[in-house]
Amino acid sequence: MKSEHRHELKTNDLAKGILTAGDYVRVYGGRVALGVAIVILVIVLIMQQAARSRQAETLLPAQLAQARAQIEQLQQTQLTPNDRQITDDARNAIKAVKDNASNDALKAEAFATEGDLNWAIANYPKLTPTSTTAPVPVTDAQRTEAASAAKAAYQQVLDKYPTQTLAVLTARFGLAALAENARDWATARQQYEAVKAIEAAPKVYKQLAEGRIQYLELIQKPVLIGQVPEKPLPPPLDPADMGLDESGLPRKSSTSKPATTATSTTGQSTTHPATTAPKAGATTKPSK
C-alpha cells in the first residue's frame, strides 16, 4: 500500500509539473519569443552595420585620392580656394576618412592631406580679379587661417601617428616649408634634421632634406655684389681705339677717336662708348 501511495504521489507531482510548464508557456511564451526575436534582430543589425562599415572603408582611399587630385588642381590654379570642389568635396572626403578609417595609416594620411590642402590655400597665387566686382581668389585673412590650419594638421600627424613614416615625412616637410615662409630658419632646419634622422625614410627624402639644409645656409649668408670703385673704370678697348698697333706701339698716324666702331674677327661691328664705364660685374653709385 505504501509503495502504491508513493507511486500515486509521484504521478500527481509529475502531472502538476506538466500542468505548470504548460501554464508558464501560455503566460510567458509570447514574451520569450519576442525577446529572442529582438536579440536576433540586434545581431542582424550589428552584422549589417559591420558590413556597411567595411564597404564604406574600402571607398575611403578613393575619397582621399580624389581630395589629392583637387589639391593638385588648386596648386595649378585650375581651382580656387572658394570653389565648391575644395570647400565641400575635398574637406568632406578628408573628414570622412578621419572619422571612419580603422587603421592608423589611413588616418595619418588624412591629416597629412588636410595639411597639404590648407598649405595650398595659404600659398595660392595672388591673382588679379577678372573684373572690379569679382572677388579675389583668396584673402589675406584666409591665407593666415589656412597656414595655421596646415600647421595644426601636420602636428596631429607627429603627435598621434609617429610610426607612420610616409605621413610623418609629409608633415615634417610641410612644417619646414611653413617655417621657411615665416623666415624661421632654425625651425625649418630642425624639421629637415628630423627627416634625416628617420631610419625608415627612403634615401631620396633624406637627400632632399640635406639639400634644403644647404639651401637654408645659402640664403642666410649676406649677398656680396662686389666692391664698388670710387671712380668708374673704363672698359677694355681695342688697340685701334687707343691709336696703338697690335704690338702696343704708337701708330705712325694715330687719328683715333674717343669712340670708334671696330670690326671683330667674326665680321660683326662692336661700338665702344665715348664715356668710361665700370667693368662688368661691378656696380656704380647713382649719378646725382
ChimeraX commands (.cxc) that place a marker at each C-alpha (Angstrom):
marker #1 position 0.00,0.00,0.00 radius 0.5
marker #1 position 2.72,2.42,0.84 radius 0.5
marker #1 position 4.52,1.82,-2.42 radius 0.5
marker #1 position 1.33,2.34,-4.38 radius 0.5
marker #1 position 0.65,5.51,-2.46 radius 0.5
marker #1 position 4.13,6.82,-3.21 radius 0.5
marker #1 position 3.65,5.99,-6.89 radius 0.5
marker #1 position 0.42,7.94,-6.95 radius 0.5
marker #1 position 2.06,10.91,-5.28 radius 0.5
marker #1 position 4.85,10.89,-7.87 radius 0.5
marker #1 position 2.31,10.67,-10.65 radius 0.5
marker #1 position 0.37,13.58,-9.23 radius 0.5
marker #1 position 3.56,15.64,-8.84 radius 0.5
marker #1 position 4.51,14.92,-12.46 radius 0.5
marker #1 position 1.08,15.89,-13.64 radius 0.5
marker #1 position 1.26,19.12,-11.66 radius 0.5
marker #1 position 4.71,19.86,-13.14 radius 0.5
marker #1 position 3.47,19.33,-16.68 radius 0.5
marker #1 position 0.47,21.47,-16.00 radius 0.5
marker #1 position 2.66,24.19,-14.53 radius 0.5
marker #1 position 5.02,24.16,-17.55 radius 0.5
marker #1 position 2.08,24.43,-19.91 radius 0.5
marker #1 position 0.66,27.33,-17.97 radius 0.5
marker #1 position 4.09,29.01,-17.97 radius 0.5
marker #1 position 4.35,28.65,-21.74 radius 0.5
marker #1 position 0.89,30.10,-22.21 radius 0.5
marker #1 position 1.64,33.02,-19.93 radius 0.5
marker #1 position 5.26,33.82,-20.77 radius 0.5
marker #1 position 5.83,32.13,-24.13 radius 0.5
marker #1 position 4.96,35.22,-26.14 radius 0.5
marker #1 position 7.36,37.38,-24.15 radius 0.5
marker #1 position 10.19,34.89,-24.51 radius 0.5
marker #1 position 9.63,34.67,-28.25 radius 0.5
marker #1 position 9.60,38.44,-28.50 radius 0.5
marker #1 position 12.85,38.66,-26.57 radius 0.5
marker #1 position 14.51,36.07,-28.79 radius 0.5
marker #1 position 13.31,37.93,-31.88 radius 0.5
marker #1 position 14.73,41.18,-30.56 radius 0.5
marker #1 position 18.10,39.56,-29.88 radius 0.5
marker #1 position 18.20,38.07,-33.37 radius 0.5
marker #1 position 17.24,41.43,-34.87 radius 0.5
marker #1 position 20.01,43.20,-32.95 radius 0.5
marker #1 position 22.55,40.64,-34.14 radius 0.5
marker #1 position 21.41,41.07,-37.75 radius 0.5
marker #1 position 21.62,44.86,-37.46 radius 0.5
marker #1 position 25.12,44.68,-35.98 radius 0.5
marker #1 position 26.26,42.39,-38.78 radius 0.5
marker #1 position 24.74,44.67,-41.42 radius 0.5
marker #1 position 26.35,47.73,-39.84 radius 0.5
marker #1 position 29.70,45.99,-39.78 radius 0.5
marker #1 position 29.30,45.03,-43.42 radius 0.5
marker #1 position 28.39,48.60,-44.37 radius 0.5
marker #1 position 31.36,49.91,-42.41 radius 0.5
marker #1 position 33.71,47.53,-44.20 radius 0.5
marker #1 position 32.22,48.53,-47.53 radius 0.5
marker #1 position 32.49,52.23,-46.70 radius 0.5
marker #1 position 36.09,51.81,-45.57 radius 0.5
marker #1 position 37.05,50.25,-48.87 radius 0.5
marker #1 position 35.97,53.53,-50.51 radius 0.5
marker #1 position 37.99,55.77,-48.19 radius 0.5
marker #1 position 41.29,55.51,-50.10 radius 0.5
marker #1 position 39.47,56.55,-53.28 radius 0.5
marker #1 position 37.97,59.54,-51.48 radius 0.5
marker #1 position 41.39,60.55,-50.24 radius 0.5
marker #1 position 42.83,60.19,-53.74 radius 0.5
marker #1 position 40.07,62.43,-55.07 radius 0.5
marker #1 position 40.93,65.07,-52.47 radius 0.5
marker #1 position 44.59,64.83,-53.51 radius 0.5
marker #1 position 43.60,65.39,-57.14 radius 0.5
marker #1 position 41.66,68.51,-56.19 radius 0.5
marker #1 position 44.63,69.82,-54.21 radius 0.5
marker #1 position 46.77,69.38,-57.32 radius 0.5
marker #1 position 44.21,71.34,-59.35 radius 0.5
marker #1 position 44.31,74.03,-56.68 radius 0.5
marker #1 position 48.10,74.25,-56.91 radius 0.5
marker #1 position 47.85,74.60,-60.70 radius 0.5
marker #1 position 45.23,77.39,-60.27 radius 0.5
marker #1 position 42.64,75.27,-62.08 radius 0.5
marker #1 position 40.53,75.67,-58.93 radius 0.5
marker #1 position 40.30,78.48,-56.41 radius 0.5
marker #1 position 40.16,78.05,-52.62 radius 0.5
marker #1 position 36.47,79.04,-52.63 radius 0.5
marker #1 position 35.37,76.53,-55.27 radius 0.5
marker #1 position 32.79,74.04,-54.06 radius 0.5
marker #1 position 35.06,71.13,-55.01 radius 0.5
marker #1 position 37.54,72.41,-52.43 radius 0.5
marker #1 position 35.24,73.75,-49.73 radius 0.5
marker #1 position 32.83,70.80,-49.81 radius 0.5
marker #1 position 34.12,67.77,-51.69 radius 0.5
marker #1 position 37.74,67.77,-50.61 radius 0.5
marker #1 position 37.13,68.71,-46.99 radius 0.5
marker #1 position 34.23,66.28,-46.62 radius 0.5
marker #1 position 36.30,63.46,-48.09 radius 0.5
marker #1 position 39.13,64.16,-45.66 radius 0.5
marker #1 position 36.72,64.32,-42.74 radius 0.5
marker #1 position 35.11,61.02,-43.78 radius 0.5
marker #1 position 38.49,59.30,-43.72 radius 0.5
marker #1 position 39.42,60.81,-40.37 radius 0.5
marker #1 position 36.11,59.73,-38.82 radius 0.5
marker #1 position 35.67,56.27,-40.35 radius 0.5
marker #1 position 39.10,54.81,-41.05 radius 0.5
marker #1 position 40.00,51.92,-38.77 radius 0.5
marker #1 position 43.74,51.82,-39.46 radius 0.5
marker #1 position 46.28,54.41,-38.40 radius 0.5
marker #1 position 47.97,54.60,-41.79 radius 0.5
marker #1 position 44.84,55.92,-43.48 radius 0.5
marker #1 position 44.02,58.31,-40.66 radius 0.5
marker #1 position 47.55,59.70,-40.66 radius 0.5
marker #1 position 47.35,60.18,-44.42 radius 0.5
marker #1 position 44.06,62.06,-43.97 radius 0.5
marker #1 position 45.65,64.53,-41.56 radius 0.5
marker #1 position 48.63,64.96,-43.89 radius 0.5
marker #1 position 46.26,65.61,-46.80 radius 0.5
marker #1 position 44.39,68.16,-44.72 radius 0.5
marker #1 position 47.67,69.91,-44.06 radius 0.5
marker #1 position 48.54,69.92,-47.77 radius 0.5
marker #1 position 45.12,71.33,-48.66 radius 0.5
marker #1 position 45.49,74.24,-46.26 radius 0.5
marker #1 position 49.10,74.76,-47.36 radius 0.5
marker #1 position 47.93,75.11,-50.97 radius 0.5
marker #1 position 45.31,77.66,-49.92 radius 0.5
marker #1 position 47.80,79.66,-47.86 radius 0.5
marker #1 position 50.20,79.82,-50.82 radius 0.5
marker #1 position 47.65,80.34,-53.57 radius 0.5
marker #1 position 48.97,82.86,-56.15 radius 0.5
marker #1 position 47.81,86.44,-55.78 radius 0.5
marker #1 position 45.84,86.69,-58.99 radius 0.5
marker #1 position 44.18,89.88,-60.22 radius 0.5
marker #1 position 40.37,89.63,-60.29 radius 0.5
marker #1 position 38.86,89.44,-63.77 radius 0.5
marker #1 position 36.67,92.45,-63.03 radius 0.5
marker #1 position 36.25,95.17,-60.44 radius 0.5
marker #1 position 33.25,93.38,-58.97 radius 0.5
marker #1 position 34.80,89.92,-58.90 radius 0.5
marker #1 position 36.17,88.79,-55.51 radius 0.5
marker #1 position 39.83,87.95,-55.08 radius 0.5
marker #1 position 40.54,84.20,-55.18 radius 0.5
marker #1 position 41.79,84.21,-51.58 radius 0.5
marker #1 position 42.05,86.94,-48.99 radius 0.5
marker #1 position 44.96,87.61,-46.65 radius 0.5
marker #1 position 42.79,86.51,-43.73 radius 0.5
marker #1 position 42.13,83.19,-45.48 radius 0.5
marker #1 position 45.86,82.72,-46.06 radius 0.5
marker #1 position 46.65,83.28,-42.40 radius 0.5
marker #1 position 43.88,80.95,-41.25 radius 0.5
marker #1 position 44.90,78.26,-43.75 radius 0.5
marker #1 position 48.55,78.43,-42.66 radius 0.5
marker #1 position 47.51,77.90,-39.02 radius 0.5
marker #1 position 45.23,75.01,-40.00 radius 0.5
marker #1 position 48.01,73.40,-42.03 radius 0.5
marker #1 position 50.40,73.60,-39.10 radius 0.5
marker #1 position 47.83,72.07,-36.76 radius 0.5
marker #1 position 47.09,69.19,-39.15 radius 0.5
marker #1 position 50.76,68.39,-39.70 radius 0.5
marker #1 position 51.36,68.46,-35.95 radius 0.5
marker #1 position 48.50,65.99,-35.44 radius 0.5
marker #1 position 50.38,63.51,-37.62 radius 0.5
marker #1 position 53.51,63.82,-35.50 radius 0.5
marker #1 position 51.63,63.63,-32.19 radius 0.5
marker #1 position 49.17,60.81,-32.95 radius 0.5
marker #1 position 50.85,58.71,-35.63 radius 0.5
marker #1 position 54.64,58.94,-35.18 radius 0.5
marker #1 position 55.16,55.44,-36.63 radius 0.5
marker #1 position 53.51,56.19,-39.98 radius 0.5
marker #1 position 56.66,57.05,-41.91 radius 0.5
marker #1 position 55.21,58.46,-45.13 radius 0.5
marker #1 position 52.70,60.68,-43.37 radius 0.5
marker #1 position 55.38,61.85,-40.93 radius 0.5
marker #1 position 57.68,62.76,-43.82 radius 0.5
marker #1 position 54.90,64.80,-45.40 radius 0.5
marker #1 position 54.24,66.55,-42.11 radius 0.5
marker #1 position 57.93,67.29,-41.48 radius 0.5
marker #1 position 58.44,68.84,-44.90 radius 0.5
marker #1 position 55.18,70.76,-44.55 radius 0.5
marker #1 position 56.16,72.23,-41.19 radius 0.5
marker #1 position 59.60,73.11,-42.58 radius 0.5
marker #1 position 58.02,74.93,-45.53 radius 0.5
marker #1 position 55.74,76.88,-43.19 radius 0.5
marker #1 position 58.77,77.84,-41.11 radius 0.5
marker #1 position 60.65,78.98,-44.20 radius 0.5
marker #1 position 57.72,81.19,-45.20 radius 0.5
marker #1 position 57.86,82.72,-41.73 radius 0.5
marker #1 position 61.67,83.12,-42.06 radius 0.5
marker #1 position 62.07,80.86,-39.04 radius 0.5
marker #1 position 65.25,79.23,-40.31 radius 0.5
marker #1 position 66.02,77.42,-37.06 radius 0.5
marker #1 position 62.68,75.60,-37.01 radius 0.5
marker #1 position 62.94,74.73,-40.68 radius 0.5
marker #1 position 66.39,73.25,-40.18 radius 0.5
marker #1 position 65.13,71.30,-37.16 radius 0.5
marker #1 position 62.42,69.68,-39.28 radius 0.5
marker #1 position 64.87,68.75,-42.04 radius 0.5
marker #1 position 67.28,67.27,-39.50 radius 0.5
marker #1 position 64.37,65.24,-38.10 radius 0.5
marker #1 position 63.72,63.86,-41.59 radius 0.5
marker #1 position 67.35,62.77,-41.89 radius 0.5
marker #1 position 67.07,61.03,-38.51 radius 0.5
marker #1 position 64.16,58.78,-39.57 radius 0.5
marker #1 position 65.74,55.38,-40.15 radius 0.5
marker #1 position 62.85,54.06,-42.23 radius 0.5
marker #1 position 62.78,57.11,-44.51 radius 0.5
marker #1 position 63.71,56.41,-48.15 radius 0.5
marker #1 position 67.11,57.74,-49.18 radius 0.5
marker #1 position 65.63,60.24,-51.63 radius 0.5
marker #1 position 63.82,62.04,-48.80 radius 0.5
marker #1 position 66.99,62.29,-46.74 radius 0.5
marker #1 position 68.84,63.70,-49.75 radius 0.5
marker #1 position 66.08,66.23,-50.28 radius 0.5
marker #1 position 66.28,67.28,-46.63 radius 0.5
marker #1 position 70.05,67.70,-46.88 radius 0.5
marker #1 position 69.61,69.81,-49.99 radius 0.5
marker #1 position 67.14,72.07,-48.19 radius 0.5
marker #1 position 69.55,72.46,-45.28 radius 0.5
marker #1 position 72.25,73.61,-47.68 radius 0.5
marker #1 position 69.76,75.99,-49.25 radius 0.5
marker #1 position 68.97,77.45,-45.81 radius 0.5
marker #1 position 72.67,78.03,-45.20 radius 0.5
marker #1 position 72.95,79.76,-48.56 radius 0.5
marker #1 position 70.03,82.15,-48.19 radius 0.5
marker #1 position 71.14,83.20,-44.71 radius 0.5
marker #1 position 74.50,84.44,-45.96 radius 0.5
marker #1 position 74.78,88.14,-46.89 radius 0.5
marker #1 position 74.80,88.75,-50.61 radius 0.5
marker #1 position 78.09,90.30,-51.77 radius 0.5
marker #1 position 77.70,92.08,-55.07 radius 0.5
marker #1 position 81.32,93.23,-55.26 radius 0.5
marker #1 position 83.47,96.23,-54.41 radius 0.5
marker #1 position 82.25,99.50,-55.85 radius 0.5
marker #1 position 85.15,101.69,-57.08 radius 0.5
marker #1 position 85.16,105.38,-56.18 radius 0.5
marker #1 position 85.64,106.28,-59.85 radius 0.5
marker #1 position 84.23,104.29,-62.72 radius 0.5
marker #1 position 86.85,102.29,-64.57 radius 0.5
marker #1 position 86.97,102.34,-68.37 radius 0.5
marker #1 position 86.13,99.21,-70.28 radius 0.5
marker #1 position 88.93,97.41,-72.12 radius 0.5
marker #1 position 89.34,98.98,-75.54 radius 0.5
marker #1 position 90.70,97.57,-78.76 radius 0.5
marker #1 position 94.23,98.73,-79.73 radius 0.5
marker #1 position 92.79,100.59,-82.72 radius 0.5
marker #1 position 90.70,102.74,-80.39 radius 0.5
marker #1 position 93.78,103.91,-78.49 radius 0.5
marker #1 position 95.97,104.62,-81.56 radius 0.5
marker #1 position 98.23,101.60,-80.93 radius 0.5
marker #1 position 99.15,98.78,-83.17 radius 0.5
marker #1 position 98.80,95.13,-82.26 radius 0.5
marker #1 position 102.21,95.17,-80.54 radius 0.5
marker #1 position 101.18,98.09,-78.33 radius 0.5
marker #1 position 103.42,100.67,-80.05 radius 0.5
marker #1 position 102.10,104.03,-81.26 radius 0.5
marker #1 position 100.97,104.06,-84.82 radius 0.5
marker #1 position 102.72,106.37,-87.27 radius 0.5
marker #1 position 99.48,108.16,-87.93 radius 0.5
marker #1 position 97.16,107.91,-84.96 radius 0.5
marker #1 position 93.85,109.53,-85.57 radius 0.5
marker #1 position 91.77,107.59,-83.11 radius 0.5
marker #1 position 88.50,108.95,-81.81 radius 0.5
marker #1 position 87.04,108.64,-78.31 radius 0.5
marker #1 position 84.60,106.12,-79.65 radius 0.5
marker #1 position 85.01,104.09,-82.78 radius 0.5
marker #1 position 83.37,101.13,-84.39 radius 0.5
marker #1 position 85.80,98.26,-84.78 radius 0.5
marker #1 position 85.21,95.16,-86.79 radius 0.5
marker #1 position 85.71,91.96,-84.86 radius 0.5
marker #1 position 87.17,88.76,-86.18 radius 0.5
marker #1 position 83.64,87.45,-86.64 radius 0.5
marker #1 position 82.77,90.24,-89.03 radius 0.5
marker #1 position 80.40,91.99,-86.57 radius 0.5
marker #1 position 80.93,95.59,-85.50 radius 0.5
marker #1 position 81.49,96.45,-81.85 radius 0.5
marker #1 position 80.82,100.00,-80.67 radius 0.5
marker #1 position 82.64,101.29,-77.59 radius 0.5
marker #1 position 81.15,104.21,-75.71 radius 0.5
marker #1 position 82.99,107.51,-75.63 radius 0.5
marker #1 position 82.49,107.83,-71.90 radius 0.5
marker #1 position 84.14,105.50,-69.46 radius 0.5
marker #1 position 82.12,102.68,-67.86 radius 0.5
marker #1 position 82.76,100.23,-64.99 radius 0.5
marker #1 position 83.96,96.73,-65.51 radius 0.5
marker #1 position 81.40,94.01,-65.95 radius 0.5
marker #1 position 80.01,92.75,-62.68 radius 0.5
marker #1 position 80.66,95.91,-60.69 radius 0.5
marker #1 position 78.02,98.32,-59.51 radius 0.5
marker #1 position 78.19,102.09,-59.66 radius 0.5
marker #1 position 76.78,104.77,-57.48 radius 0.5
marker #1 position 73.77,106.55,-58.92 radius 0.5
marker #1 position 74.59,109.86,-60.56 radius 0.5
marker #1 position 73.37,112.91,-58.73 radius 0.5
marker link #1:1,2 radius 0.2
marker link #1:2,3 radius 0.2
marker link #1:3,4 radius 0.2
marker link #1:4,5 radius 0.2
marker link #1:5,6 radius 0.2
marker link #1:6,7 radius 0.2
marker link #1:7,8 radius 0.2
marker link #1:8,9 radius 0.2
marker link #1:9,10 radius 0.2
marker link #1:10,11 radius 0.2
marker link #1:11,12 radius 0.2
marker link #1:12,13 radius 0.2
marker link #1:13,14 radius 0.2
marker link #1:14,15 radius 0.2
marker link #1:15,16 radius 0.2
marker link #1:16,17 radius 0.2
marker link #1:17,18 radius 0.2
marker link #1:18,19 radius 0.2
marker link #1:19,20 radius 0.2
marker link #1:20,21 radius 0.2
marker link #1:21,22 radius 0.2
marker link #1:22,23 radius 0.2
marker link #1:23,24 radius 0.2
marker link #1:24,25 radius 0.2
marker link #1:25,26 radius 0.2
marker link #1:26,27 radius 0.2
marker link #1:27,28 radius 0.2
marker link #1:28,29 radius 0.2
marker link #1:29,30 radius 0.2
marker link #1:30,31 radius 0.2
marker link #1:31,32 radius 0.2
marker link #1:32,33 radius 0.2
marker link #1:33,34 radius 0.2
marker link #1:34,35 radius 0.2
marker link #1:35,36 radius 0.2
marker link #1:36,37 radius 0.2
marker link #1:37,38 radius 0.2
marker link #1:38,39 radius 0.2
marker link #1:39,40 radius 0.2
marker link #1:40,41 radius 0.2
marker link #1:41,42 radius 0.2
marker link #1:42,43 radius 0.2
marker link #1:43,44 radius 0.2
marker link #1:44,45 radius 0.2
marker link #1:45,46 radius 0.2
marker link #1:46,47 radius 0.2
marker link #1:47,48 radius 0.2
marker link #1:48,49 radius 0.2
marker link #1:49,50 radius 0.2
marker link #1:50,51 radius 0.2
marker link #1:51,52 radius 0.2
marker link #1:52,53 radius 0.2
marker link #1:53,54 radius 0.2
marker link #1:54,55 radius 0.2
marker link #1:55,56 radius 0.2
marker link #1:56,57 radius 0.2
marker link #1:57,58 radius 0.2
marker link #1:58,59 radius 0.2
marker link #1:59,60 radius 0.2
marker link #1:60,61 radius 0.2
marker link #1:61,62 radius 0.2
marker link #1:62,63 radius 0.2
marker link #1:63,64 radius 0.2
marker link #1:64,65 radius 0.2
marker link #1:65,66 radius 0.2
marker link #1:66,67 radius 0.2
marker link #1:67,68 radius 0.2
marker link #1:68,69 radius 0.2
marker link #1:69,70 radius 0.2
marker link #1:70,71 radius 0.2
marker link #1:71,72 radius 0.2
marker link #1:72,73 radius 0.2
marker link #1:73,74 radius 0.2
marker link #1:74,75 radius 0.2
marker link #1:75,76 radius 0.2
marker link #1:76,77 radius 0.2
marker link #1:77,78 radius 0.2
marker link #1:78,79 radius 0.2
marker link #1:79,80 radius 0.2
marker link #1:80,81 radius 0.2
marker link #1:81,82 radius 0.2
marker link #1:82,83 radius 0.2
marker link #1:83,84 radius 0.2
marker link #1:84,85 radius 0.2
marker link #1:85,86 radius 0.2
marker link #1:86,87 radius 0.2
marker link #1:87,88 radius 0.2
marker link #1:88,89 radius 0.2
marker link #1:89,90 radius 0.2
marker link #1:90,91 radius 0.2
marker link #1:91,92 radius 0.2
marker link #1:92,93 radius 0.2
marker link #1:93,94 radius 0.2
marker link #1:94,95 radius 0.2
marker link #1:95,96 radius 0.2
marker link #1:96,97 radius 0.2
marker link #1:97,98 radius 0.2
marker link #1:98,99 radius 0.2
marker link #1:99,100 radius 0.2
marker link #1:100,101 radius 0.2
marker link #1:101,102 radius 0.2
marker link #1:102,103 radius 0.2
marker link #1:103,104 radius 0.2
marker link #1:104,105 radius 0.2
marker link #1:105,106 radius 0.2
marker link #1:106,107 radius 0.2
marker link #1:107,108 radius 0.2
marker link #1:108,109 radius 0.2
marker link #1:109,110 radius 0.2
marker link #1:110,111 radius 0.2
marker link #1:111,112 radius 0.2
marker link #1:112,113 radius 0.2
marker link #1:113,114 radius 0.2
marker link #1:114,115 radius 0.2
marker link #1:115,116 radius 0.2
marker link #1:116,117 radius 0.2
marker link #1:117,118 radius 0.2
marker link #1:118,119 radius 0.2
marker link #1:119,120 radius 0.2
marker link #1:120,121 radius 0.2
marker link #1:121,122 radius 0.2
marker link #1:122,123 radius 0.2
marker link #1:123,124 radius 0.2
marker link #1:124,125 radius 0.2
marker link #1:125,126 radius 0.2
marker link #1:126,127 radius 0.2
marker link #1:127,128 radius 0.2
marker link #1:128,129 radius 0.2
marker link #1:129,130 radius 0.2
marker link #1:130,131 radius 0.2
marker link #1:131,132 radius 0.2
marker link #1:132,133 radius 0.2
marker link #1:133,134 radius 0.2
marker link #1:134,135 radius 0.2
marker link #1:135,136 radius 0.2
marker link #1:136,137 radius 0.2
marker link #1:137,138 radius 0.2
marker link #1:138,139 radius 0.2
marker link #1:139,140 radius 0.2
marker link #1:140,141 radius 0.2
marker link #1:141,142 radius 0.2
marker link #1:142,143 radius 0.2
marker link #1:143,144 radius 0.2
marker link #1:144,145 radius 0.2
marker link #1:145,146 radius 0.2
marker link #1:146,147 radius 0.2
marker link #1:147,148 radius 0.2
marker link #1:148,149 radius 0.2
marker link #1:149,150 radius 0.2
marker link #1:150,151 radius 0.2
marker link #1:151,152 radius 0.2
marker link #1:152,153 radius 0.2
marker link #1:153,154 radius 0.2
marker link #1:154,155 radius 0.2
marker link #1:155,156 radius 0.2
marker link #1:156,157 radius 0.2
marker link #1:157,158 radius 0.2
marker link #1:158,159 radius 0.2
marker link #1:159,160 radius 0.2
marker link #1:160,161 radius 0.2
marker link #1:161,162 radius 0.2
marker link #1:162,163 radius 0.2
marker link #1:163,164 radius 0.2
marker link #1:164,165 radius 0.2
marker link #1:165,166 radius 0.2
marker link #1:166,167 radius 0.2
marker link #1:167,168 radius 0.2
marker link #1:168,169 radius 0.2
marker link #1:169,170 radius 0.2
marker link #1:170,171 radius 0.2
marker link #1:171,172 radius 0.2
marker link #1:172,173 radius 0.2
marker link #1:173,174 radius 0.2
marker link #1:174,175 radius 0.2
marker link #1:175,176 radius 0.2
marker link #1:176,177 radius 0.2
marker link #1:177,178 radius 0.2
marker link #1:178,179 radius 0.2
marker link #1:179,180 radius 0.2
marker link #1:180,181 radius 0.2
marker link #1:181,182 radius 0.2
marker link #1:182,183 radius 0.2
marker link #1:183,184 radius 0.2
marker link #1:184,185 radius 0.2
marker link #1:185,186 radius 0.2
marker link #1:186,187 radius 0.2
marker link #1:187,188 radius 0.2
marker link #1:188,189 radius 0.2
marker link #1:189,190 radius 0.2
marker link #1:190,191 radius 0.2
marker link #1:191,192 radius 0.2
marker link #1:192,193 radius 0.2
marker link #1:193,194 radius 0.2
marker link #1:194,195 radius 0.2
marker link #1:195,196 radius 0.2
marker link #1:196,197 radius 0.2
marker link #1:197,198 radius 0.2
marker link #1:198,199 radius 0.2
marker link #1:199,200 radius 0.2
marker link #1:200,201 radius 0.2
marker link #1:201,202 radius 0.2
marker link #1:202,203 radius 0.2
marker link #1:203,204 radius 0.2
marker link #1:204,205 radius 0.2
marker link #1:205,206 radius 0.2
marker link #1:206,207 radius 0.2
marker link #1:207,208 radius 0.2
marker link #1:208,209 radius 0.2
marker link #1:209,210 radius 0.2
marker link #1:210,211 radius 0.2
marker link #1:211,212 radius 0.2
marker link #1:212,213 radius 0.2
marker link #1:213,214 radius 0.2
marker link #1:214,215 radius 0.2
marker link #1:215,216 radius 0.2
marker link #1:216,217 radius 0.2
marker link #1:217,218 radius 0.2
marker link #1:218,219 radius 0.2
marker link #1:219,220 radius 0.2
marker link #1:220,221 radius 0.2
marker link #1:221,222 radius 0.2
marker link #1:222,223 radius 0.2
marker link #1:223,224 radius 0.2
marker link #1:224,225 radius 0.2
marker link #1:225,226 radius 0.2
marker link #1:226,227 radius 0.2
marker link #1:227,228 radius 0.2
marker link #1:228,229 radius 0.2
marker link #1:229,230 radius 0.2
marker link #1:230,231 radius 0.2
marker link #1:231,232 radius 0.2
marker link #1:232,233 radius 0.2
marker link #1:233,234 radius 0.2
marker link #1:234,235 radius 0.2
marker link #1:235,236 radius 0.2
marker link #1:236,237 radius 0.2
marker link #1:237,238 radius 0.2
marker link #1:238,239 radius 0.2
marker link #1:239,240 radius 0.2
marker link #1:240,241 radius 0.2
marker link #1:241,242 radius 0.2
marker link #1:242,243 radius 0.2
marker link #1:243,244 radius 0.2
marker link #1:244,245 radius 0.2
marker link #1:245,246 radius 0.2
marker link #1:246,247 radius 0.2
marker link #1:247,248 radius 0.2
marker link #1:248,249 radius 0.2
marker link #1:249,250 radius 0.2
marker link #1:250,251 radius 0.2
marker link #1:251,252 radius 0.2
marker link #1:252,253 radius 0.2
marker link #1:253,254 radius 0.2
marker link #1:254,255 radius 0.2
marker link #1:255,256 radius 0.2
marker link #1:256,257 radius 0.2
marker link #1:257,258 radius 0.2
marker link #1:258,259 radius 0.2
marker link #1:259,260 radius 0.2
marker link #1:260,261 radius 0.2
marker link #1:261,262 radius 0.2
marker link #1:262,263 radius 0.2
marker link #1:263,264 radius 0.2
marker link #1:264,265 radius 0.2
marker link #1:265,266 radius 0.2
marker link #1:266,267 radius 0.2
marker link #1:267,268 radius 0.2
marker link #1:268,269 radius 0.2
marker link #1:269,270 radius 0.2
marker link #1:270,271 radius 0.2
marker link #1:271,272 radius 0.2
marker link #1:272,273 radius 0.2
marker link #1:273,274 radius 0.2
marker link #1:274,275 radius 0.2
marker link #1:275,276 radius 0.2
marker link #1:276,277 radius 0.2
marker link #1:277,278 radius 0.2
marker link #1:278,279 radius 0.2
marker link #1:279,280 radius 0.2
marker link #1:280,281 radius 0.2
marker link #1:281,282 radius 0.2
marker link #1:282,283 radius 0.2
marker link #1:283,284 radius 0.2
marker link #1:284,285 radius 0.2
marker link #1:285,286 radius 0.2
marker link #1:286,287 radius 0.2
marker link #1:287,288 radius 0.2
view
